[in-house]
């Protein structure tokens, strides 16, 4: 006999969850916009035209890789190594998509493909925390996080950075560089709800940060995201009857890679 399905959340619960998501999104948007301004300036200095800089933010939409690509272009690197290097820098998104896949498997493929384009560090952090609080998928919530929190501020700020140029101050001078890692750390804590999650997040953060500082953020984040959950799975469960997970994210070990990857990213200061 199958267990009865969990009751659908009350509409008030959904509104409250989206209200919390909106507050989280506004905080992330400040940091995204600050670094979008800097990217616009970096792209212009690398020789990008305004159209090329804006096209990079709209079509590539991967902040850390965009910064890296702008530096490679400025250094005269051929396009093939640029593609390979930025691919590995963005490989952490494989972990993000694997974590969200169980919730999205019922959606049509074209919708999942569209959502994948807007999947970034921040969009994943915001939506994963939102789904965890809500206990189910909320597609409008995903778009709220991805579009309002990341895509719009990043692209508007890119245009401003290209146009304003040298008038833009360094975000670190205004203290905005701490907004992103602080917000990611806060969202990560909310998902570490048990012993195994805490072990996985802590081990992944330590390994990810250490390897990011010693070798590079691309390898560090991936290693932390893969090895942390393995240690979490190897951790003995607390005594007593197994708890029913609040969501399929809580039941899927790879789901906590967001906490690991984001906290591990603190060592690199990267975004998107």
N, C-alpha and C positions, 0 to 999 in steps of 0.2 A: 504494500500500500504506500503510495507516494505521500510525502509530507505536503500539507496544505501550503498554497502559495502565500507569500508574505503580502499583507494588505498594501494597497497603493498609498503613497504618502498623501496626507491631507493637503489641499491646495495652499493652505496657510504655510505648511512646511516648505512647499516649493517656493513660495514668495519670500519666505525668510531666508532660505538657502540662496536664492538669487540675489537678495539684498546683501548678504555677506559676501557673495562672489563679486558683486559690483564694487564694494568697498576694497576688497583685495585687488581688483582689477585697476582701480584708480591709482593705488599705490605703485603697482608695477608699471603703469603707463608713464609715470613721472621719470623713472629710470630709463625706460625704453626711449622716450623722447630725447632725453639728454644725450644718450649715445647715438641716436639717430642724427642729431645735429653734428656730432663729431664725425660720423661716417660721411655725411654730405661734404664736410670740409676735406676729409681724407681722400675721398673720391675725386674731388676737384683738383687737389694737389697732385694726385696720381695721373692726371691728364684726362679723366673722364669728362665728357660733355655733360651738360645738365640732363639730357635725355638718357644717356648711358647710366648715369648715377641713379636716376629715378627708376629706370628699367631694372637695374640690379636689385633695388629694394622691393620692387613689385614682383618680379619673376623669380629671382633667386631667393629672396626673403630668408636669409640665414645670416644673421648679424656677424657672428665671429668669422664665418667663412668669407663674408663680404669684406671685412677689414683685412683678412689675410690676402684675399685676391687683389685688393687694391694695392697692398704692399708688393705683391709679386709682380703686378703689372708695372708699377713704378720702377721696380728693379730690372725690368726687361726680361722676365722669365717667360719661356714659351708657354703656349696655352695648354699643352698636354700635361706637363708637371703641375700646372695650376689646378687642373681638373682632378688629378689624382690626390694632391695634397688636401684640397678642400673636401674631397669625398671622405677621407679618413677623419678630418676634423669634424665632419657632420655625422660620422658613423654612430654616434650616441643616439641619434634619432631612431635607429633600429630598435633600441631598447624601449624608447617611448611608445613606438607603434605596437610593439609586442605586448606592452602593458595594457594599452587601450583596446587591442583587438577583441578580447572576449566580450566587451560591452558593445562593440560596434558591428559584430558579425551578422546581425539581422538587418543592417542597413544595406540598401542597394550599392553595388560597387561604384557607380559614378559619384554617389554622395561621399563614400569613403575616400575616393581619390581626391575629391575637392577638399575634404577636411584635412587630408595629409599635407597638402601644400601649405596650410596655415599652422602646421604643428611645429612649435618652437619650444625652447626650454620653458619660457614663461607660460605659454598657452597650455603646455602639459601640466605644469605645476598647478596652475589655477584650476583647470578642468578636473584633474585627478582628485584634488582636495574637495572640489565641489561634488563630484560623483560620490566620493567616500562619505561626505556628510549627508547627502541625499539618499544614498543606498541604491541608486540606480542611474541609468543613463539619462542625461538631459541635453539633447542636441542644441536647443537654443542657448543653454548655458555655455556649451563649448564655443559657439560662435561669439557669444558675449566676451569670453576670455580671449579668444584668438583675434577678433576684429577690433573690439574696443580697447583691449589691453595691450595689443602688440601691433597689429597690422596698420591701423590708422595712425597712432602716434609715431611709429617708426617711419612711415612713408611721408607724413606731413613734415616731420623733423628732418628727413633727408632733403626734401625740397628747400627747407629753410637753411639747412647747412650749406647747400650748393650756392644759394643766392646770397646769404649773408657772409659767408667766408670767414675772414679773420676777425670779424666782430664777435664771434662765439667764444666764450670762455671755456676753459677746460672744466668738465663736470666735477673733477676731483677738487677744484678750488672752491666749489659751492657745497661740497659734501655729498653730492648726488651719487658718487660712485659706491657709497655704502648702501644705498636704497635697495639695489637689486639683490646682493647677497643676504642682506638682513631679511628681506621679504621671503626669499627662497628658503632660508633657514627656518623661519616661522611656519611656512606652509609644510615643510618637511616634518617638523615636530608633530603636527596634527595627524600625520599618517602613521607614525610609529606608536601603535596602540597596544603592543604586546612585547613580550620578551624577545621573540624571534625578530620582529620588526626592528626593535631597538638595537639588537646585536648586528643585524644586517646593515642598518643605516650607519651605525657607529663605525663598524669595520670598513664599510665601503667609503665612508668619508675620510677615514685615516689613510687608507690605501690610495684613494683617488687624489687626495690633496698631496700626499707625499710624492707619488709618481708624477703628478702634474708639475710639481716644483723641480723634480730631479730630471725628468725626461721631456715632458710636454703635456698639455692639457688633453690632447686627443687620446693618447694612450692611457693617461691617468683616469679620465672619466670612464672610459670603456672598461678598464680593469676593475675599478671600484664598483661599477654597475653590475659586472658579472660575478666577481668573487664575493662581494658583500652578501648577496642573496644566498650563495652556496653556504656561507658560514651561518647565515640565519636558519637555513633548512637543517643544518647539522646540529643546531642548538636544541637540547632537550625541551620538549613542551612542558609547561607548568603542570603540576599534579592536578587531578580532578578531571571531570568530564570535558571533552573538547567543546570549546565555545563555538556557537554558530557565528560565522563571520557576518559583519554588517553588509557586506557586498562581495561581489566576485573579485573585486580588487584585493580585498583583505584575504581572500582565499588563494590568490595567485602569487607565488613568491616573487615573480618578476615585477609585480605591481609596485613594490617598494623601491624599484630602481630610480624613481623620480627623486625620492628623498636622498638616495645615494649620489645620483648624478649631480643634483643641484648643489648639495653640500660639498661634494668633491669639486664642483666648479668654482668654489670660493677661492681655491688656490690660483685659478687662472684669471678670475675677474671677468670671464666671458659672459655674453648675453646672446639670446636668440639661438 
